[in-house]
Amino acid sequence: MAKQDQKASAAVGRAGEYLALAHLSLAGYACTMCRIKDHDAYIQTDGGVLTLQVKTASKTHKTTKSYAFHTPKKNVGVSDVFAFVSIDLGAVIFRRGDELTSVTTYISIKEFMDVKLSMQKTLDSFK
């Protein structure tokens, strides 16, 4: 990958992290960005602190109407919560890390359009 492509990719990823944390903050959760190996942020909930990993895409995958996100193998470097961000839609979907079953997670445009409960449902599942 060319140096410019790497910079652009890093900028998209960073924007996704801030967008995910903005959604959490607006919902009343305290969040702290961190830059450690497997996690991007911490989320303070009533039940304790959860780790968050953010995956960001800026366009759909090939000719599909889905976004493709590279995710870790099961139980290898898995955060408690994953935030999947579609930058072009400005939308975020939250999922439990232990629910991921593949090294690529596909999320359709339709799923991103119906995201209202994903954050609360995911975070409440840790209570």
Buried (B, 14 or more C-beta within 10 A) or exposed (E): EEEEEEEEEEEBBBBBBBBBBEBBEEEEBEBEBEEEEEBBBBBEBEEEEBBBBBBBBBEBBEEEEBBBBEBBEEEEEBBBBBBBBBBBBEBBBBBBBEEBEEEEBBBEBEBBEEBEEBBEEBBEEBE
